Amino acid sequence: MKEIPSPNFDARDRAPDMLLLHYTGMPTAEESLARMHDPAAKVSAHYFVDEDGSVISLVAEQSRAWHAGVAFWRGESDINSCSIGIEIQNPGHEFGYRAFPDVQIDSVIQLCKDILSRHDIPANRVLGHSDVAPGRKKDPGELFPWQRLAGEGIGLWPQGINPSSEGEVDIPELQKTLAGFGYDIKLTGENDVQTKRVVMAFQRHWQQEKIDGIADAGTAAILQALS
């Protein structure tokens, strides 16, 4: 692993207990790294993983990198202070979203295992950027192999269910369960815009064959299995 320190960090006042995964959303690795080293951009992460599997350390884990922005999970809004961030090179939805190469994911898995061996991070706090910022972000997106990571002991994946899409969904109950799980969602009782955004974020992570923001019985069953 190479070290190319970024100037974009500050002090952390607590031990990290969340692992947050991103895609860079920029066309090339060179552009991604330049941005994370630009003091004017005020953006960074602890690690960067290129498409060829190479890993670069940008910010020490004991410091607070600037990767989450305006975000929320389980009552916390300063996600940078509680998390370790990994930026994974991918053009993203804006510049040609594509599958993550196996060699890249192999490196992500090894890096995550190393991080988890050093920090007390529960499986339900291994998240994507879209989970903590569903109104703003899509990354790492529906092509990211969360199930493969969970098979390696990294994060959650529902087990032992074969969810059907048929059946009505109780929106007030769905909102309560999503909020209890960690998402930033107001309990309006209505299938409103904010609910659809949160459902879409949930789908990008755990129901990747269906990214429409419309909760079905399968969505509810997966959420229940995870909660």
C-alpha positions as CSV (number, residue, x, y, z in Angstrom):
1,M,0.0,0.0,0.0
2,K,1.3,3.4,-1.0
3,E,0.9,6.5,1.2
4,I,0.1,9.8,-0.5
5,P,-1.1,12.0,2.4
6,S,-3.9,14.4,1.8
7,P,-4.0,17.7,3.5
8,N,-7.7,17.5,3.9
9,F,-8.3,16.2,7.5
10,D,-8.7,17.3,11.0
11,A,-8.8,15.9,14.5
12,R,-11.1,13.1,15.5
13,D,-12.7,13.2,19.0
14,R,-13.9,9.6,19.2
15,A,-13.0,6.1,18.0
16,P,-14.5,5.2,14.6
17,D,-17.4,2.7,14.7
18,M,-18.6,3.0,11.1
19,L,-17.1,2.0,7.8
20,L,-18.4,4.0,4.9
21,L,-17.9,3.0,1.3
22,H,-18.1,5.4,-1.7
23,Y,-17.4,5.4,-5.4
24,T,-15.3,8.4,-6.6
25,G,-17.8,9.5,-9.3
26,M,-15.0,10.9,-11.4
27,P,-13.8,9.7,-14.9
28,T,-10.2,8.8,-13.9
29,A,-8.1,7.8,-10.9
30,E,-5.9,10.8,-11.6
31,E,-8.8,13.2,-11.3
32,S,-10.1,11.5,-8.2
33,L,-6.7,11.7,-6.4
34,A,-6.1,15.3,-7.5
35,R,-9.4,16.3,-6.0
36,M,-8.7,14.5,-2.7
37,H,-5.4,16.3,-2.5
38,D,-6.7,19.7,-3.4
39,P,-7.0,21.9,-0.2
40,A,-9.6,24.0,-1.9
41,A,-11.9,21.0,-2.5
42,K,-12.0,20.1,1.2
43,V,-12.6,16.4,0.3
44,S,-10.7,13.3,1.3
45,A,-11.0,9.8,2.5
46,H,-8.8,7.5,4.5
47,Y,-8.2,5.1,1.6
48,F,-8.5,5.0,-2.2
49,V,-8.8,1.8,-4.2
50,D,-8.1,1.9,-7.9
51,E,-9.7,-0.3,-10.6
52,D,-6.4,-2.3,-10.8
53,G,-6.7,-3.2,-7.1
54,S,-4.0,-0.8,-5.9
55,V,-4.6,0.9,-2.6
56,I,-3.5,4.3,-1.4
57,S,-3.6,5.6,2.1
58,L,-4.6,9.2,2.2
59,V,-5.5,10.0,5.8
60,A,-4.5,8.2,9.0
61,E,-7.3,6.3,10.6
62,Q,-7.0,8.2,13.8
63,S,-7.8,11.4,12.0
64,R,-11.1,12.7,10.6
65,A,-11.2,12.6,6.8
66,W,-13.8,14.6,4.9
67,H,-15.8,12.2,2.9
68,A,-19.4,12.1,4.2
69,G,-20.6,15.7,4.0
70,V,-24.2,16.3,5.0
71,A,-25.3,12.9,6.3
72,F,-27.2,11.1,9.0
73,W,-27.4,7.6,10.6
74,R,-29.1,6.5,13.8
75,G,-29.3,10.0,15.2
76,E,-25.8,11.1,14.3
77,S,-25.1,13.8,11.7
78,D,-21.3,14.2,12.0
79,I,-20.6,11.0,10.1
80,N,-17.0,12.0,9.4
81,S,-16.2,11.9,13.1
82,C,-17.4,8.4,13.6
83,S,-16.4,6.7,10.3
84,I,-13.5,5.4,8.2
85,G,-14.0,6.2,4.5
86,I,-13.0,4.3,1.5
87,E,-13.2,5.8,-2.0
88,I,-13.4,3.2,-4.8
89,Q,-12.6,4.4,-8.3
90,N,-15.6,4.3,-10.6
91,P,-17.0,6.9,-12.9
92,G,-20.3,6.7,-11.2
93,H,-23.8,7.4,-12.6
94,E,-22.8,10.7,-14.0
95,F,-19.8,9.6,-16.1
96,G,-20.6,6.0,-17.0
97,Y,-21.3,3.7,-14.1
98,R,-19.9,0.3,-14.6
99,A,-19.3,-3.0,-12.7
100,F,-16.4,-3.0,-10.3
101,P,-13.5,-5.3,-11.4
102,D,-12.9,-8.4,-9.4
103,V,-9.4,-7.4,-8.6
104,Q,-10.6,-4.1,-7.2
105,I,-13.2,-5.8,-5.0
106,D,-10.6,-8.3,-3.8
107,S,-8.6,-5.3,-2.6
108,V,-11.6,-3.7,-1.0
109,I,-12.4,-6.9,0.9
110,Q,-8.9,-7.2,2.2
111,L,-8.8,-3.5,3.2
112,C,-12.1,-3.8,5.0
113,K,-11.0,-6.9,6.9
114,D,-7.9,-5.1,8.0
115,I,-9.9,-2.1,9.2
116,L,-12.4,-4.3,11.0
117,S,-9.6,-6.1,12.7
118,R,-8.4,-2.8,14.3
119,H,-11.8,-1.2,15.1
120,D,-15.0,-2.3,16.8
121,I,-17.4,-1.7,13.9
122,P,-20.6,-3.7,13.9
123,A,-22.0,-5.2,10.7
124,N,-25.0,-2.8,10.7
125,R,-22.6,0.1,10.5
126,V,-20.8,-1.0,7.3
127,L,-22.7,1.3,4.9
128,G,-22.7,3.1,1.6
129,H,-22.6,6.8,1.1
130,S,-26.2,6.6,-0.3
131,D,-27.4,5.1,3.0
132,V,-26.3,8.1,5.1
133,A,-27.2,10.7,2.4
134,P,-30.1,9.2,0.4
135,G,-31.3,12.6,-0.9
136,R,-27.9,13.5,-2.3
137,K,-25.9,10.4,-3.1
138,K,-26.1,7.1,-5.1
139,D,-22.7,5.6,-4.3
140,P,-21.4,3.0,-4.3
141,G,-24.5,2.0,-6.2
142,E,-26.5,-1.0,-7.3
143,L,-23.6,-2.7,-9.0
144,F,-21.5,-2.8,-5.9
145,P,-21.3,-6.4,-4.6
146,W,-22.5,-6.0,-1.1
147,Q,-23.5,-9.7,-0.9
148,R,-20.0,-10.8,-1.7
149,L,-18.6,-8.5,1.0
150,A,-21.1,-9.9,3.6
151,G,-20.0,-13.4,2.6
152,E,-16.6,-12.4,3.8
153,G,-17.9,-11.1,7.1
154,I,-18.1,-7.4,6.0
155,G,-21.6,-5.9,6.6
156,L,-25.1,-7.3,6.5
157,W,-27.0,-9.3,4.0
158,P,-30.4,-10.9,4.6
159,Q,-30.3,-14.7,5.1
160,G,-32.8,-17.4,4.7
161,I,-35.6,-15.4,2.9
162,N,-37.1,-15.6,-0.5
163,P,-39.0,-12.4,-0.6
164,S,-42.1,-12.1,-2.8
165,S,-42.9,-8.7,-4.4
166,E,-46.6,-9.4,-4.0
167,G,-48.7,-7.8,-1.2
168,E,-49.4,-4.4,0.2
169,V,-46.9,-2.4,2.1
170,D,-47.9,-0.5,5.3
171,I,-46.1,2.8,4.7
172,P,-46.3,4.1,8.3
173,E,-44.8,0.8,9.5
174,L,-42.2,0.9,6.8
175,Q,-41.1,4.4,7.8
176,K,-40.8,3.4,11.4
177,T,-38.7,0.4,10.6
178,L,-36.4,2.3,8.2
179,A,-36.0,5.0,10.9
180,G,-35.2,2.3,13.5
181,F,-32.7,0.7,11.2
182,G,-30.9,4.1,10.9
183,Y,-32.1,6.0,7.9
184,D,-33.0,9.7,8.1
185,I,-36.8,9.6,7.4
186,K,-39.7,11.6,8.8
187,L,-42.7,9.6,10.0
188,T,-45.3,11.3,7.8
189,G,-47.3,8.2,7.1
190,E,-47.3,9.1,3.4
191,N,-45.5,7.6,0.5
192,D,-43.9,10.9,-0.1
193,V,-40.7,12.0,-2.0
194,Q,-38.4,11.6,1.0
195,T,-39.7,8.1,1.6
196,K,-39.1,7.1,-2.0
197,R,-35.5,8.5,-1.8
198,V,-34.8,6.4,1.3
199,V,-36.4,3.3,-0.2
200,M,-34.2,3.8,-3.3
201,A,-31.1,4.0,-1.1
202,F,-32.1,0.9,0.7
203,Q,-32.7,-0.9,-2.7
204,R,-29.3,0.2,-4.0
205,H,-27.7,-1.7,-1.1
206,W,-30.0,-4.6,-0.3
207,Q,-32.5,-5.0,-3.2
208,Q,-30.3,-4.3,-6.2
209,E,-32.6,-5.8,-8.8
210,K,-35.2,-3.1,-8.2
211,I,-34.1,0.5,-8.0
212,D,-37.3,2.4,-8.3
213,G,-38.0,3.9,-4.9
214,I,-41.3,2.0,-4.6
215,A,-41.4,-0.4,-1.6
216,D,-43.0,-3.8,-2.3
217,A,-43.5,-6.8,0.0
218,G,-40.0,-7.9,-0.8
219,T,-38.5,-4.6,0.3
220,A,-40.4,-4.9,3.6
221,A,-39.3,-8.6,4.1
222,I,-35.6,-7.8,3.5
223,L,-35.8,-4.8,5.8
224,Q,-37.4,-6.9,8.5
225,A,-34.7,-9.6,8.1
226,L,-32.0,-7.0,8.5
227,S,-33.5,-5.2,11.5
